[in-house]
Amino acid sequence: MVGALYSGWVSHRRFSPRPHRLRYRLFQLLLDLDDLGETAAVDRPRLFAVNRWGLLSHSDADHGDGSGAPLRAWVEARLSEAGTPAPGGPILLLAMPRVLGFVFNPLSLFYCQRPDGTTAAVIYEVNNTYGERHAYVLPVRAGQDTRIRQTCAKAFRVSPFMAADLVYDFDLQPPGEAVRVGVNASDQADHLVLTAQFAGRRRPFTDAVLLSEFVRLPLMTLKVVAAIYFEAVRLWLKGFARQADRPRSGQEINTSLG
């Protein structure tokens, strides 16, 4: 099985209405969707399970439409809806795994590649703590092989302390020896409201590496949820006001070119 683990840090910095920062250690897995079937099971690390419980695991039901069906078809359908033909190469998922059966991914990325390994489109899959999910589907301009820059309008609530009328600027270093996912959120006056980033270094996808990361961060995914609520309390204590950040009617899974 072709895969990688990226160990690093996630950081957020708010600029408006007042400063606020956070920084947490975590790791994410890079998985080829075509390697998640049963035929690839013999090549997987023993500590990593697919669509069943494991010390560390992946479940198709944690992404896409939540049905648990193989994810490639869902990705290609979203690309088609957005007017972006499926590029025909690997589709790589960057996300946190389940740890002891639990996961919450605020942001997962699907890198949709051409057969030559270049990225043709990126799907940004966002989950919120209300149990809702949204997919932003953005094509990649030609020549952006080492740095991908994309922009879209915010169309999904992620926090009661974030306004609805924001614009996202994505700045990606595609997975290699390192990976970086940067997101800037700006208001309609082009004032920077928030920056968020995950930066990680590649490690081999082996049992030894998976075990070392589990020992270092045994409750990582639970801590992600706990940190979300902890930081929300800090924002409230700092006097951050709740914003009118509501999803579009009936929206659970949606695709947008911004």
N, C-alpha and C positions, 0 to 999 in steps of 0.2 A: 504493500500500500504506500502510495506517495503522499507524504504529509510533512508538516513541520510544526514546531512549537515556537511561539514568539513570547519571550519573557521580557517584561518591561513595566512601564508606569503609565497610568492614565492621570491626566491633570485637567482641571477646569480653572478658568479665571474669569470672574465677572467684573465688568467695568461700570455698569449702570444698574440701578440708581446709586450704588455704592460698591466699593471693592469687596471681593470675596474670592478665596482660593481654596482648592483642595488638591490632594495628590495621593494616589493609592497604588500599591504594587499589584499587578495581576499578570496572567498569561492568557494567550489565546492560541487556538489551533487553526492551521491552514489545511483544509481538506479538499480534495478533488471529489466532486459529487459522483463521478463515475467509479470511484474506489469504495463507495459505501454499500455496494451490493454484496450478496453472500459469496459471490465468486472471488472476491478479494479478501475474504475473512482470514485466509491462511497467512496473509502477509501483514496482518495487523499486530501491533504490540498486544501482549496478553492482558495488559492492564487497561486497554481501551476497548469499549464495547459499542456496537451500533444497534440502535433500536431495541435495546434491552438494558437492564440495570448493570452498572459496572462501577468500579472505583472512579474512573473517568469515562464518560460516554457521550455519544451523539445520538439525538433523536430527530428524525425528519419532522416529527410533529411540533418541534420547537420553532419551526420556520415555515415560510410560505403560507398556505391556507390552513395549516394546523391539522390537516387530515392524516398526516403520516405517510402520504404517498411519496414516491421518489421525487426529489426536488428539481431535477433537470427540467421536467415537463412544465413545472410551475414557473421556473425562471424563463424558459423560452416563450411561454404564453405571455408573461409580463413584457418581455421585449417586443413581441409582436403587437401587443396593445399599444405600446409606446411608439410604434412605427420604426423600430430598430430590428432588422432581421437578425436571427440567431447567428453568431459568427462561426459556429461549427467547431470550435476548439474546446479545450477544457473549461469548466466552470469551477472556480475556486471559492470556497467559503471561508471567511475569516471571522471567527466567533469564539466565545468561551464555550468549553464543553460543560456538560453536566458533571458536577462533583458530588459523589454519593447520591446520585439520582436527582439533583436539583440544579436549575440554572435560571438566570434571568439576564438576557442580553439586551441592554439599552440600545445597542447598535451592532448590527452584523452587516458584513459586506460580501456581496457576490461579485467576483471579478470574472467577467464574461470574455473569454479570450478567443482569438483567432487561432487557426492551426499552427501559425508561426510563433505563438506565445505572446504576441502583443495584445493589449487589452482594448476591446472594442466598446464595452459598456460596463458600467458599475451600477449595481442595485444596492441602495442603502435601505436596509430593513430596520425600522425603528419600533421598539416595544415601549409601552408606558405601563405604569403601575395600575392603570385602570383595566388592564387585560386586553388592550387594543393594540393593533399592529398596522403599520403603514409602510409601503414600499415606494421609494423615489427611484425612478429608472432614468439614468442619465448617460447619453452616449459620450464616448471619449473622442476628442478631436485627433486627427492624424498628427503624428509626431510627438505625442505625449507618452513616450515609452518609459521615461525615468521619473517624470513628475506629472501628475494628473490634476488639473484645475477645473472645477465644475461649480455651477451656481444654480440654485432653484429657490423658489418661494416656500416658506414654511407652510405646511398644509395639514399639520397634525399636532395635537397637544402632547407635550412631554412633561410639563411642569406647571403647577398653578402659579409659579412666580415668573413665567415667561409669557410675553405678549404673543398674540396670534400673527400680527402683521410684521414678521421678521423675514430676512433673507439669509439663506445659508450659502456660505462659500466653502467648498470642500477642497482640501489640498492633500494629495496622497503621494506617498512614495510606495509604488507597488511592491509586493512581497519579493524579497531577495534575501541577502544576508541580513538585512534589516527591513522593518516595515514601519510606516508612519501614517496615521490617519488624523488629519487635522480638520476641525470644523470651526468656522467663525460665524457668529450670528450678529447681524446688523439690523438696525431699525430703518424705517423708510427715509430718514434723513441721512443715511449712510454712517451713522454713529455706531461704533463697535460696542456690542452689548456683552458678548460672551465669546471666549475662545476655549476649545476643548481639544485634547490631543491624546492619542495612544501612540507610544513609541516603544518598539521592542526589537530585541536581537534574536536571530534565528538559532534554534537548537535542534538537534536531531530528534526525530519522532521515534524514540525507543522507550522500552520499559524503564530503563535506568533514569532517563530524563523525566519521564512522566512521574515516576515515584518521587524523584527529588523535588519536583514542583509541588506535588501533592503534600509532601512532608512540610515544605516551607509555607504553603498556603492551603491547609487542609479544609478550611471552610470558606474558600474564596467566593463562591457564588452566593452563599448566604450573606457574606460580608458586603457584597455589592448592594443587595437590597437594604441591609441595615444602614449602609452609608448613605443611600439615597434619602431615607427618612431622617437620619441624623443631620445631614446637611440641610434638609428642608427646615428642621427645627432651628438650626443656626441662622438660616435666612430670615425666618420669621422673627427671631429674637433681635436681628439687626434692623428690623423694621421694613423688610421687603413686603410690598403689597401684592395681594393676589391679583392676577391679570385675567382678562376675559379670554382665556385660551381654550376654545371649545372645538371639537372635531366637527367635520361636516356631517350632516344628517345621514345616519345609517352607515357611516364609514367604519369599516373594520380592516379590510385589506383594500388598498387602492394603489394606483400607479400614476405617477405624475412626471411630466417633463419640466415642471416648474414654470 
